[in-house]
Amino acid sequence: MKFTVKAWSNGRARAGVLQLGSCPGPIETPSLLISTRKGLPFFIPPDLLPSLPSPDSHLLQVCPLHFAEGISPKAISSIGGLHHMLGLHDYGLAAVARDSIQCLPECNSTNKLGASFETPCGRLLIKPADYMEMICSLRPNIWATLADEVPSWVADKRNKTSVDRSVRWLDECIALGPAGGAVFGAIVGGSSMEERQRCAQEVARRNVSGFWIGGFGLGENMDERPALLNSVTDILPKEKPRLICGLGLPEEVLQGVASGVDLFDSVYICHLTLRGFALTFPLDGIGVNESDCQLGDNGSDRTKINLRATVYRKDTSPIIKSCGCYTCQNHTRAYINHLLNVHEMLAQILLEIHNTHHYLGFFRAIREAVKAGRFEQFRQQFVKSRRDHLAMAAVAHA
């Protein structure tokens, strides 16, 4: 892995280039990691993955805990790793031990040998040796060390314990290597700025290729988040990439970019898709196409539309007329409305394609703003426009 920062804007926001051996070309950052279930997106089949913009869509996030049961690590290793098993040779895989869709990264770590994680398979004791066996079998391009993530409401003593454990697990994971791929050291500390700074200092001293900033999206206030993020990124070396989980909303992504984060997960897309929503907000955050947004239809606003609503039953237009995604080029709102209401899985496939394509465009607009040195103006305009649209939707619903 090779990472280079190419541009800065407003002090901390930055644009860079990430090069991974398996990807067809350099990936520009800030970038989106597409969330997966056992290596594949939740609804997009492998034959439709190439319909997403390349190489923006060539970073996939995998949770190693999904492989705790089922096919054994030895079997995956004998196949040649996850790239070979899935046939995704041109994609980069980032392994992070966090399942942001189905469960919190709850971690009752009373056992000194490892962590008791809540996983889709139930509560399992994951020792560093077990985790490294998974990583060695999956052979991801990037992998994050085990972390004892805690929600924002825990006491200071628990925050300190989470840092001590995560640093110890970092040392154990590195000592158990080599696992291949680039190792990202986990930084935790909950809502304690002092503990987050201590953790960042400890991890920065280790021989790691990048940093995974954990413990966000677990109940902290949006207003207190920038200070916590800045306290970490100000300590980290500038030449190494930073990855974060739990910041899904566009406003949250902009907070992360403003603090110097480079890679983001995409659970927001999955949550919207499962509920039948399609993203429609302008990618520059300014203005709105009135024909693309209906107010008052069961949760729709000027940022997304609810395609389950009856108002779209006879709507023969695409989700967004100017969108170049596979869904908008080939299908109508009426067809997706029909698929949703008869519970056909094709509805989620088409929605996830559009939502992922749209969100990748949002990240592209962020990068352009950073390169032009106007990121803060872009962020302020985007947030103001979103607030105005949501306020108008609230009035319409009332």
C-alpha positions in Angstrom: 0.0 0.0 0.0 1.2 3.5 -0.8 -0.6 6.7 0.3 0.2 10.3 -0.7 -1.5 13.5 0.3 -1.9 15.8 -2.7 -3.9 18.8 -1.4 -5.0 20.5 1.8 -7.9 22.8 2.5 -8.9 24.8 5.6 -6.1 23.3 7.7 -7.1 19.7 8.2 -9.2 18.6 5.2 -7.1 16.8 2.7 -7.2 14.9 -0.6 -4.8 12.1 -1.4 -4.1 9.0 -3.5 -4.2 5.5 -2.2 -2.5 2.8 -4.2 -3.3 -0.9 -3.6 -1.8 -3.8 -5.5 -5.1 -5.4 -6.4 -6.9 -2.3 -7.6 -6.7 -1.3 -11.3 -5.7 2.2 -10.6 -5.1 4.7 -7.8 -8.0 5.5 -5.5 -8.5 9.1 -4.6 -9.4 10.1 -1.1 -11.5 11.0 0.8 -13.1 7.8 -0.4 -16.0 5.5 0.4 -15.6 1.9 1.5 -18.6 -0.2 0.4 -19.9 -2.3 3.3 -20.3 -6.0 2.6 -21.7 -9.1 4.2 -19.0 -11.8 4.0 -17.2 -9.9 1.3 -20.0 -8.9 -1.1 -22.3 -5.9 -1.0 -25.6 -6.6 0.7 -27.6 -6.6 -2.5 -25.4 -5.8 -5.5 -24.4 -9.1 -7.3 -20.8 -9.4 -8.6 -21.8 -9.1 -12.2 -23.3 -5.6 -11.5 -20.4 -4.3 -9.5 -18.6 -3.1 -12.6 -21.6 -0.8 -13.3 -20.4 1.4 -10.4 -17.8 4.1 -11.2 -14.3 2.8 -11.3 -12.0 3.0 -9.4 -14.0 4.8 -6.8 -16.1 1.7 -6.1 -13.1 -0.7 -5.8 -12.7 -0.5 -2.0 -14.8 -3.0 0.0 -15.0 -3.3 3.8 -15.1 -6.8 5.3 -15.9 -7.8 8.9 -13.7 -10.8 9.8 -16.2 -11.8 12.5 -18.6 -12.8 9.7 -16.2 -15.7 9.0 -16.2 -16.9 12.6 -18.6 -19.7 11.6 -19.2 -21.4 8.3 -16.3 -21.9 5.9 -13.2 -22.4 8.0 -10.2 -20.0 7.8 -8.0 -22.9 6.5 -10.5 -23.5 3.6 -10.4 -19.8 2.6 -6.6 -19.9 2.8 -6.4 -23.0 0.6 -8.5 -21.2 -2.0 -6.0 -18.3 -2.0 -7.8 -15.8 0.2 -11.0 -13.8 -0.1 -10.1 -12.2 -3.4 -9.9 -15.6 -5.1 -12.9 -17.1 -3.3 -15.1 -14.2 -4.4 -13.5 -13.7 -7.8 -12.9 -10.0 -7.0 -9.3 -9.8 -8.1 -9.4 -6.1 -9.0 -10.9 -4.9 -5.7 -9.3 -3.7 -2.5 -10.5 -5.3 0.8 -10.3 -3.6 4.1 -10.9 -5.9 7.1 -12.3 -4.2 10.2 -13.8 -6.2 13.2 -17.0 -4.1 13.4 -20.4 -5.1 12.2 -22.2 -1.7 11.9 -25.4 -3.0 10.4 -26.7 -5.7 12.7 -25.1 -5.1 16.1 -23.0 -2.7 18.1 -19.4 -3.8 18.5 -20.2 -4.8 22.1 -17.2 -6.1 23.8 -17.3 -7.6 27.3 -13.6 -8.0 27.7 -13.2 -9.4 31.2 -11.0 -12.2 29.8 -7.4 -11.1 29.5 -6.8 -13.3 26.5 -9.3 -11.8 24.2 -12.6 -10.1 23.6 -16.2 -11.4 23.8 -17.8 -9.9 20.7 -21.4 -9.9 19.9 -21.5 -11.2 16.3 -24.2 -12.4 13.9 -23.4 -15.9 15.1 -23.9 -15.0 18.8 -21.4 -14.0 21.5 -18.0 -15.3 20.7 -14.7 -15.1 22.5 -12.2 -13.8 19.9 -8.5 -14.0 21.0 -5.8 -12.2 19.1 -4.5 -15.5 17.8 -8.0 -16.4 16.5 -8.3 -13.0 14.9 -4.9 -13.1 13.2 -5.8 -16.6 11.9 -8.8 -15.0 10.2 -6.8 -12.2 8.8 -4.1 -14.5 7.5 -6.7 -16.6 5.7 -8.7 -13.7 4.2 -5.5 -11.9 3.0 -7.1 -8.4 2.9 -5.2 -5.4 1.5 -5.8 -3.5 4.7 -6.7 -4.8 8.1 -7.4 -3.1 11.4 -6.3 -4.5 14.8 -8.8 -5.6 17.5 -10.3 -2.7 19.4 -12.3 -2.5 22.6 -14.9 0.1 21.4 -17.1 1.6 24.1 -20.2 3.8 23.8 -20.1 7.5 24.7 -21.9 7.1 28.1 -19.3 4.9 29.9 -17.3 6.1 32.8 -13.7 7.4 32.6 -12.3 4.3 34.1 -13.9 2.2 31.3 -12.5 4.5 28.7 -9.0 4.0 30.2 -9.4 0.3 30.2 -10.5 0.3 26.6 -7.4 2.1 25.5 -5.1 -0.2 27.6 -6.7 -3.3 26.1 -6.7 -2.0 22.5 -3.0 -1.1 22.7 -2.2 -4.5 24.2 -4.1 -6.2 21.4 -2.3 -4.1 18.8 1.0 -5.3 20.1 -0.2 -8.9 20.2 -1.6 -8.8 16.7 1.6 -7.3 15.3 3.7 -9.9 17.2 1.6 -12.8 15.8 2.2 -11.6 12.2 3.2 -11.4 9.5 -0.4 -11.3 8.1 0.3 -9.5 4.9 -1.5 -6.4 3.9 -1.3 -3.0 5.5 -2.0 -2.9 9.3 -4.1 -0.1 10.7 -3.8 0.5 14.4 -7.0 1.0 16.3 -7.6 4.2 18.2 -10.3 4.3 20.9 -11.1 6.2 24.0 -14.9 6.9 23.9 -15.9 10.4 24.7 -12.7 11.1 26.7 -10.4 13.5 24.8 -7.5 12.7 27.1 -7.8 8.9 26.5 -8.2 9.3 22.8 -5.0 11.4 22.7 -3.2 8.9 24.8 -4.3 6.1 22.5 -3.3 8.0 19.4 0.2 8.7 20.8 0.7 5.0 21.7 -0.5 3.7 18.4 1.5 6.3 16.4 4.7 4.9 18.1 4.0 1.5 16.6 5.0 0.2 13.2 1.6 0.6 11.5 0.7 1.6 7.9 -2.4 3.6 8.9 -5.0 4.3 11.6 -8.5 3.1 12.2 -10.4 5.6 14.4 -12.9 3.5 16.3 -15.6 4.2 18.8 -17.6 6.7 16.8 -21.3 6.5 15.9 -21.9 5.0 19.4 -24.0 7.7 21.0 -21.7 10.7 21.0 -23.2 14.2 20.3 -22.5 15.6 16.8 -21.5 18.9 18.4 -18.8 17.2 20.6 -17.5 15.0 17.8 -15.2 17.5 15.9 -13.2 18.2 19.1 -12.7 14.5 19.7 -11.7 13.8 16.1 -9.3 16.8 16.0 -7.7 15.7 19.2 -6.8 12.4 17.5 -5.8 13.6 14.0 -3.6 16.4 15.2 -1.4 13.8 16.8 -1.3 11.3 14.0 1.5 11.5 11.3 0.2 13.2 8.2 1.7 10.8 5.7 -0.4 7.8 6.8 -4.1 7.3 6.0 -7.0 7.4 8.5 -10.1 5.2 8.3 -13.3 5.6 10.4 -16.5 3.7 10.9 -19.8 5.0 12.2 -20.0 8.3 10.3 -22.6 7.6 7.6 -24.8 10.7 7.2 -23.5 13.3 4.7 -23.1 15.9 7.4 -21.1 13.3 9.5 -18.8 12.5 6.6 -18.1 16.2 6.1 -17.2 16.4 9.8 -14.7 13.6 9.3 -13.2 15.1 6.2 -12.9 18.5 8.1 -10.8 16.6 10.7 -8.5 14.9 8.2 -10.1 11.5 7.8 -9.5 9.7 4.5 -11.7 6.5 4.4 -15.3 6.1 5.4 -17.7 3.1 5.6 -21.1 3.1 4.0 -23.7 1.8 6.4 -25.9 4.8 5.6 -26.5 3.4 2.1 -27.6 0.0 3.5 -30.0 1.5 6.0 -31.6 3.6 3.3 -31.9 0.8 0.9 -33.5 -1.6 3.4 -36.2 1.1 4.1 -36.9 1.7 0.4 -35.4 5.2 0.2 -33.4 6.6 -2.8 -30.9 9.5 -2.4 -31.8 12.6 -4.4 -29.8 15.4 -2.8 -27.8 17.7 -5.2 -24.2 16.5 -5.1 -22.9 20.0 -4.7 -25.4 20.6 -1.9 -26.9 23.6 -3.5 -30.4 24.0 -4.9 -32.9 21.2 -5.5 -34.7 19.8 -8.5 -38.4 20.1 -7.6 -39.3 17.2 -9.9 -37.0 14.9 -8.1 -38.4 15.4 -4.6 -41.9 15.0 -3.2 -42.7 16.2 0.2 -45.1 14.4 2.6 -44.8 10.9 1.2 -44.0 8.8 4.2 -40.6 10.2 5.2 -39.4 11.7 1.9 -37.8 15.1 2.0 -35.6 17.1 -0.3 -32.6 14.7 0.3 -34.2 11.4 -0.4 -37.5 9.9 -1.6 -39.5 6.9 -0.3 -40.2 4.7 -3.3 -42.7 2.7 -1.4 -45.1 5.6 -1.4 -48.2 5.5 -3.6 -47.3 8.8 -5.3 -44.7 6.9 -7.4 -47.0 4.1 -8.5 -47.4 5.6 -12.0 -44.2 7.7 -12.1 -42.4 6.7 -15.3 -39.4 8.9 -14.7 -36.0 7.7 -13.3 -35.0 8.3 -9.7 -32.9 11.3 -10.9 -33.1 12.3 -14.6 -29.4 13.4 -14.7 -28.1 10.3 -12.9 -25.9 7.9 -15.0 -26.3 4.8 -12.8 -27.5 1.5 -14.1 -30.8 1.9 -12.3 -31.7 5.4 -13.5 -30.6 4.5 -17.1 -32.8 1.4 -17.2 -35.7 1.5 -14.8 -38.4 3.9 -13.5 -39.7 4.9 -10.1 -42.9 3.1 -10.8 -41.1 -0.2 -11.5 -39.1 0.1 -8.3 -42.3 1.0 -6.3 -43.9 -2.2 -7.7 -40.9 -4.3 -6.8 -40.9 -2.9 -3.2 -44.6 -3.5 -2.7 -44.5 -7.1 -3.9 -41.3 -7.7 -1.9 -39.0 -8.6 -4.8 -35.3 -8.5 -3.9 -34.6 -6.8 -7.2 -35.9 -3.6 -5.6 -33.1 -3.6 -3.1 -30.5 -4.4 -5.8 -31.6 -1.5 -8.0 -31.8 0.9 -5.0 -28.4 0.0 -3.6 -26.9 0.5 -7.1 -28.4 4.0 -7.3 -27.6 4.9 -3.7 -24.0 3.7 -3.9 -23.5 5.5 -7.2 -25.0 8.7 -5.8 -22.9 8.6 -2.7 -19.7 8.0 -4.7 -20.6 11.1 -6.6 -20.9 13.0 -3.2 -17.4 11.9 -2.3 -16.1 13.0 -5.7 -17.6 16.5 -5.1 -15.9 16.6 -1.7 -12.5 15.8 -3.3 -13.0 18.5 -5.9 -13.8 21.0 -3.2 -10.7 20.1 -1.2 -8.4 20.3 -4.3 -9.9 23.7 -5.1 -9.2 24.9 -1.6 -12.8 25.7 -0.8 -13.8 22.7 1.3 -15.2 24.8 4.2 -17.4 26.8 1.9 -18.6 23.6 0.3 -19.4 22.1 3.7 -21.2 25.2 5.0 -23.3 25.5 1.8 -24.1 21.8 1.9 -25.2 21.7 5.5 -27.2 24.9 5.2 -29.0 23.6 2.1 -29.8 20.3 3.8 -31.1 22.0 6.9 -33.4 24.2 4.8 -34.7 21.2 2.9 -35.4 19.2 6.0 -37.1 22.2 7.6 -39.4 22.6 4.6 -40.1 18.9 4.7 -41.0 19.1 8.4 -43.4 22.0 7.7 -45.0 20.1 4.9 -45.5 17.0 7.1 -47.0 19.1 9.8 
